[in-house]
Amino acid sequence: MGLRGRLLLAFLLPTLLVLAVGGFGLFRASRNVLEDELGRSLADLAATVSSQLKGERVLAVQAEDAQGEGSRTWRSLTTQLQETKQRTGLRRVFVVDADRRARLDVGGSLAPMTEATELLRDNLEFARALSGERASSQVLFEGTDGLLYKTGYAPLLQDGKVVGVVAVEGSAAFFGPLTRLRNAFLALALVTLLLLAFVAVWMARGLATPLERLVSTALRIGSGDLSTPVAGERTLEIGILARELEAMRQAIESRDRQLKVMLGGVAHEVKNPLGGIELFSGLLDEELTAATPNLPDAREHLGKIRRELAYLKRIVEDFLAFAKEQRLQASPFSTRALLESAAQRLSGEAEGKQVTLEVEAEDAQLSGDESLLTSALVNLVKNAVQVSVAGQKVSLRGALEGADYVFEVSDEGPGIAPELQARIFEPFFTTREKGTGLGLPLARKLAEAHRGTLRLESKPGHTRFTLKLPRPATAGRGP
């Protein structure tokens, strides 16, 4: 089932359940209250009728009293009950003795001394009336006219002793309006459900449509379309999801573009040393297969092949270092020791070029991957040494600046042209013939992995790289 269908069910099913259970409960409660009230009223009417009758006169009525015109006692009592019936709007009033034999019946068809078998359905109530209590039937029963009725019972007394029972039957007139109320409630519930269904469809559409667009966008990105931006959404939560998806698309697109550049750069850089190796190996073969081998030239060609292989190896190592996801193994380290270690690794190359390395650092304790940070600084120092000439100086400095620690590597070389500074951190971009163009991008990547930054300032005679790292709250100055 789709998202829209699930939203509709989630919205409508609980509403339908609440309306059904609530409506049925309300209807049953209303009916029970009205039935109880009708029962009490009928029991009270039965008691009123009983108070107007004399037990000995009622028990004096026999079967023959109703024959012909009837005896005077039977006519008098029947007339009295008929008037009561008409005055109260009762359907039937009848009186039975303790043995359930009818003595009087106005509105019914029981002859005197006939057993009132319909009282069997109200055995419990009849027994209560014989014990001197008022009672009413527990359930409604249907009359011959198709309407619902209820019976009220009251004891018939003679000298304070219960000798019979007076029963009155009243119509459950409330049931018609209650049924109409139920039907009206059902109609209202139906209209409410239709309105809620409309609202639910509107809400489901408002939620499902942008989500469906995001699903379509995610599928498009998954199929390789990284160029189409993710459209924004107005709903707050879905809008956040859209923005995050767009950020993910941009990150994947950037990484894909970077990967293509890297692959192109690797292919280009590898092609040159491979061409050299092919050339020099051919020359070496010619020298060795000549009638008189030229060993000095052969050794020279072999040396060139080895240099090209070393360069090729460096390209592969730099590429793997840059492409690899850096996993930091953080531990406390001394900033001064970090700078001195980077300078020590380049001391041989600097001495060979007669370049002075100067280290001046304020010592502090930082937390990070010392090995990776050393690699980043080595790349910066190596670049500085390579562009310097004899007699120039490369400075390595470190100092605390607020919540950060700042490393600086500066040289006195020719500087970097302004139009090249924007590209200096691009992978495989280099101005040197044998440079891989991965040293500076790798240094920036390692800085960002430590939540730091790497910046460049350059002009003729002065170039400075600034590596800024955040200092942990618990970090302090070194000894």
N, C-alpha and C positions, 0 to 999 in steps of 0.2 A: 504494500500500500504506500502511496506517495505521501509527501509531507503535508500537502493540503488535506488529504483524506484523514490523516492522523490528527491534524489540528481540529478539523470539524468534529471528529468523534470525541476528542478530548474535551471539546467545548460543549457539545450538544448532549452527549450521553449523561454526564452528571446533572445537567439541567433537567433533562427528561426524567431522570430518576428522582430528583428532588421534587419536581412538580407532581409526578405520579404518586410517590409515597406521601408527600404533604397533602395533596388533594384527597387521596383516599382516607388518610388519617383524619383530616378535617371533616369529611363527609360522615365517617363512622362516628366521630365524637359528637357531631351535631345531631345525628340520628339517635344516638344513645341517650343524649341529654333530653331530647324531645320525647322519646319513648318513656323514659323514667318519669318525666313530668306528666305525660298523659296517663300513665299508670297510677300515679298518686291522685290525680284529679278523678279518675274513674273510681278508685277505691273510696275516696271521700264522698262521691255521689252515691255509691252503694251504701255507705254508712248513713248518709242522710235519708235514703229511701228506707233503710232498715229501722231507723229511729221513728219513722211514721207508721210502721206496721206493728201489729200486736201478734206475737208469736202464736198464741192460742187460736186466734182467728184464722191465721194462715194454715196451721196444722189441721184445722177443722175441715179444710177443703178436701173433698174426695172426688173420685172419677165421675160419679153421677152428677156432681154439682155443675159440670160444664155441659151437660146434655140439655138439649132443647134451648129454652131461653136462659137456662142456668139458674142456680140458686141465688138468693139475694146476697148472701155473703160473697159468693164468687164474683157476682156482677159488681158489687161495691168495691171489692179489692182490685178487680181488673180495671174499673174506671179510674180508681186512684192511681194505679201504676201507669195507665194510659196518659193521664194528665201530666204526670211526672216525666214521662218519656217525651211528650210533645214540648214541655216547658224547657227541658234540658237538651233537646236535640239528640237524645240517645237513640241508637238503632234498636236496642232490645233491653228489656228488664224482665228478669225471671227470678223466682224464688224456689229453692229446693230444700228438702229436709236433710237430716244427717245421713240418710241412706241414698242420697243423690236422686231421690224421686221428686219430680216436678210437682209443685203445688200451684204456681201461677206462672204464666209466660205471656208477656205482652211484646209483640214484635217477632215472636218465634212460633214454632209449630208443635211444642210439647203439650200434650194433654195432661190433666192432673193425674198423678200417680204413675206417670211414665218415667222410666229411668233416663236421666240426662247423661247420655254416653259421651257427649263432647267434653264433659268435665274431666274425662280420663287424661286429656292432654295437659291439664293443669292440676294434676294430683297434689303436688307439693303446695300450690297456692290454696287449693280447696282445704287441705289439712290445716294450713295456717289459719284460714278463716274459721274453721271449726274450733280451733284453739283460742279464738277470741281476738285474732289480729286482723288487720286490714292487709289485703294483698292484691296483686295484679299479675296477669299472665306475663311470662318472660318474653314471649315472642309474639309478633303480629301474625294474625291468620287472615286468610282471604275469605270474604263472604261470597254468597251466591251472585252478588252484583259486581264481583271482580275487584272490589275495594278492600283495603286492609283495615282490620279492626283489632281492638285490644279489649280485654275483659278485666273489670275491677270487682273485687270480692269484699264483702263485709259480713260479720256474724249477725244472725237473727236471734234475738234474745227473748226469753220468757222467764220472768221472775229471776233475772240475772244469770240464767243458764242458757248456753248456746244450744238452740234446737234446730237451726238450719242456717242457710247461707243465702244472702241476696247477691245476685250477680247482675252487672250492667255491662252492656257492650257499647263502646264508642268508636267512631270512625277515626282512623289516623289521618285526619285531614291535613296535618302538617306534611305528610309524605309527598303530596303533589308538589307544593312549593319547594320542598327539599330536593325532589327529583329535578325540578326545573333549575334549582340552584346548582345541582350537580352538572346538569347539561350546560348551563351557562359557564361554569368553571372549566368544563372540558373545552368549550369553545374558546374561552379566554386562554387556556393553556395552549391550544392549537395555534391561536394567533400569536401568542408569546413565542412559541417555538419557531414559527415562521419568521418573526422579526429577529429572533436570536440567530436563526440559520442565516438570514441575510447579513447580520452583523458578523457572524462567524466566517462566512464566505469572504466578506470584505477584509476582515482581519487576517484570515488565512492567506488571502491573496497578497495582502500587504507584507506578510512575513515570508511567504513561500516564494514570491516572484523575485525579490532581490537575492534570496538564498539560491534559487535556481540559476540566476545570473552568475553568482559566485561559483557555483558548481560547474557551469559551462566554462567560465574563465579558467578555473583550476584544471579542467580537462584539456583546455586549449594550451595552457602552459605545459601540462604534462606531455602533450603531443609534440612539443618543441617550439610553439609560437611564443617567443619571449619579447617580441617587439611591440605587441599591442598592450597599452596600459590598462590597468584595472580601473573601471569606472567607480566613482564614489557613490555611496548610498546615504540616504537621509536618515534612516533609523540609526540611533546612537550605537547600539551594540553591533549591528551589521555593518555600520560605517567603520567601526574600529576593525572589524574583521577584514573589510575591503582594503583599508589602509595597510594592515599588516600583510595582506596578500600582495598588494602592490609593492611594498618594501621587499618582500621575498622575491617577487618577479625581478625587481631591479637588481637585487643582490645576485640572483642566478644569472641574469643577463650580463651583469658586470663580470661575474666569474667566468661565464662562457666566453665573453669578449676577451678577457684577460688570458684565458686558456688558449684561444685561437692565436692571440698575439705571441704567447709563449711558444706554442708549437711552431708557428711561423719563424720565430726567432731562433729556436733550437735547430730547425731545419736549415736556416740560413747559416747559422754559426757552425753547424756540423759540416755543412757542405764544403766550406773553405778548407779546414784541416784535412778532410778526406781527399779533396783535390790535390793538396800538397803532398799527402802521403802517397797517393797514386803516382804523382809526377816523380817524386824522389825515389820511390821503390823501383820505378822503371829505369831511372838513371843508374840506380844501384845495380840493377840486374845487368845493364849494359856494361858497366865497369867491371863487374865480376865475371862476366862471360866473354870479355874481350880476350884476344890472344895474349896480350900482356896486361893483366889486371892492374888498374890504377888504385892502389890501396888508400892513399891519402884522400882522393876524391870520394871513394866508397865510404870511408869513415865519416867524411863530411856529410854525405847524403844520409847515412844512418843516423847521425846526430840530428839532422833536420827532421827526419821521420820521428825520432823520439820526442823532439820538442812539439811537433804537431800532435802526437799522441797525448803528451802531457796537457796540452791546451784543450784537446778533446775531452780528456778526463775531467779537467776543471769545469768545462761547460756542463758536463753531465752532473757533477757534484753540486755546482751552483743551482742548476735547474731542480734537482731533487730537493735541495735545501729550501728553495723558494716555494716549490709546489707542495711540500709536505705540510700537513696540519701540525702546527707547533703545539705540543703538550707541555705546559709549564710544570717544572718541578721546583716550586718556590721554597726558598730557605733564606735565612738572614745572611747578608754579606756586607763587607766594608766597601764603601764607594772609592776610597783611595786605593785599596788593593785592586779593585776592578780596573781603574785607569792605569795603574802601574803594570798590571798583567797585559793589558792591550798594548801598551808602549813596549814592553819587553819583547812581545812577539814580532814587532816590526823593527826592533833595534838593529838587527843585522842588515835589513834592506836600507834603513835610513843611513847607517854608517857607510854602506857601499856607495850611496849617492852624496855623502858628506852633508846630510840634512840633520839638524839638531832636533831631538825630541825633548820637549819640556813638559813636565807634569807638575801641576799645582792644584791641589784638591783639598777642600774642607771635608774632613772625614765624617761620615754618618753611617748609620746602620739602616739598610733598606731590606726589603723582602722581595725576592724574585728568582728567576732562573739565571744564576750567575754565568753559566756556560753560554747560554743564548745571548745574554747582554754583552758578554765579552766578544762574541762573534760579531755582534752589531757594531761595537766600538772599533774592532779590528778592521772592519770594512771601511769605516769612516777614516781611520788613521791611514790605512793603505792608500786610499784615494788621495789623501793630503800629501803623503810622501811621494806618490807617483807624479804629481803635478809640480812638485818642488824641484828646485835646482840646487846645486852645491852652494852652501853658505846660508841657505834659508832655514827658517825655523818652523816646526809644527808644534803647536801648543795644545796640551790636553788639560782642561780645567774642570773643576766641579765645585758647586756651592749650593747651599740651601737657599731657597726662595719661597718663603711662606710655607705652604703645605706641600711643596714640590722640591725635588732635587734636580738640578740642571747640570748636564754634562755638555761641555763645549769642545769641539775639535776644530781648530782654525789653522790656516796655512797662509803663506805669503806668495802663493802662485799667481798665475795670470788671471784667475777668476773665471767665472762662467758667464757667457753672454746672456743678456736678459731674455732673449727669445728662446734660449735653451733651458733656462731655469724651470719653466713650467713642465718640461718633459723629463727632468733629471731623475724622477722617481718612477718613470715608466719602465716596465720589464724590457730588457734587451736594448734599451737606448744607451748608447755609449759614444763618446767622441774619440776613444782610443782604438787603435787598430786591432789590438789583441784583447780588448775588454769584452766581457760577457754581457755587461749591462744588467747584471742581477744583484750586484753588491749593495747599491743604495736602496733598491726596492725591498731587498731582504732585510736591511737594517730598519727601514720604516715598518715593515710587517712585524718584526720582533718588538719594536717599540710599542706599536698598537696592541700587540698581544699582552703587554704589561700595562695596558690602559694609559700609555704615554703618547707623546708626539715627537716627531722629528721635523725640524724646520731648517731651511737654508737661507743664508744671506751671503751675497757675493758681489764683489766689484773688483776691478783690476788691483792686484796687490793684496787682496784680503778676501778670503772665503771662510765662512764659519757655519758649521753644522751644530744645531742645538737639539740635544736629546733631553726631553723633560719627562720625569717619572713622578707619579704621585707617591708621597711618603706615607706609610701606614701611621695610624694614630698613635701606636705604641712605640714607633721608631724614635730614635734620639740621636744625639751627636755621638760620634765615636770617641775613643779615649784620646 
